[in-house]
Each structure stands twice: as structure tokens, then as C-alpha cells.
């Protein structure tokens, strides 16, 4: 299940998961069936966990939080795309500035979660980068159980948002209606 990840670890790749990762096949299949609004709700919700982890390590760095806030505002039509795009790019910039592979991957996961408002395919960046951060944090050994649990979490949250997205009162931006 993780042979492709193991190969990437041996090669020294920075990103350990991709759209072709065997362990993500079911999640990707489930994500492909979702509409954009469901994936937006899912991504913005799931990104709260890596955001909290990031803020625990970098409490004075606010750009990842601002990214999620701006992207939520954008999805509601409260701001225009250039403002959200700037926040997304700023979040990704943090990843490079901090020189920390684990928390840099977390920043990228948050940036991709926010970018889901723009294009639904960006939603996959959340698990790709968050899972990468988890493997890097584990020292690249003994990560399998926590990765499986996290993928299960993503799948369960996707089911939750698929059911809930039609019931909640959420004011969507005109471009998402």
C-alpha cells in the first residue's frame, strides 16, 4: 500500500504522495464524485487540523490562518479572487521562508485547501501535503498506521460534508451558485 511512498522516501523526494499514490486511490475516487461546493466545505474544514498544528509551532505566523479566512470569504462572495489569491500565495510563501520541511508541507496543505474555492482539483493538495508532513514528522518510519487513520478521517469527513452540504445555510458566491 505504501510502496510508492517508500520509493519517494529513498529517492529523497520532498513530496511523498501524489495523485497516483496507491493509498489515496479510494479517497481520490470519492473526491472525484463530489461537487465543488462539497469539496470546498470539506477542504476548509479539514484544513483546521493542520492549521492548529502549524500555529502550535509558529504562533506568530498568521498567513496560513488568513489564507483560510480569505478563501472562506471568497467562497461566500465577500471578497474578490485577487484578495484570496494573494492570501493563498502568501501561505505558500511561508513554506519557503521557514526552512522547515514538516511545517512547510503543512503550509502547502492549507494553501491547497483554500485554493479549492478556485478549482476543485486543488482539494487533493490538502492530503498530499498533510500526509507528507506526517511522514516527515515521524522520521519516515512507523508512519503507516497514522497515515491510514488520517485517510479514513478524510473519507469520513467527505461523507459528512456530502450529506451536510445540501442542508446547511451557506451563502455561496455567485460564481459558485
HELIX and SHEET records of a PDB file:
HELIX    1   1 UNK A    3  UNK A   11  1                                   9    
HELIX    2   2 UNK A   22  UNK A   24  5                                   3    
HELIX    3   3 UNK A   25  UNK A   32  1                                   8    
HELIX    4   4 UNK A   36  UNK A   57  1                                  22    
HELIX    5   5 UNK A   63  UNK A   75  1                                  13    
HELIX    6   6 UNK A   81  UNK A   97  1                                  17    
HELIX    7   7 UNK A  101  UNK A  115  1                                  15    
HELIX    8   8 UNK A  120  UNK A  122  5                                   3    
HELIX    9   9 UNK A  123  UNK A  137  1                                  15    
HELIX   10  10 UNK A  144  UNK A  164  1                                  21    
HELIX   11  11 UNK A  174  UNK A  176  5                                   3    
END                                                                             
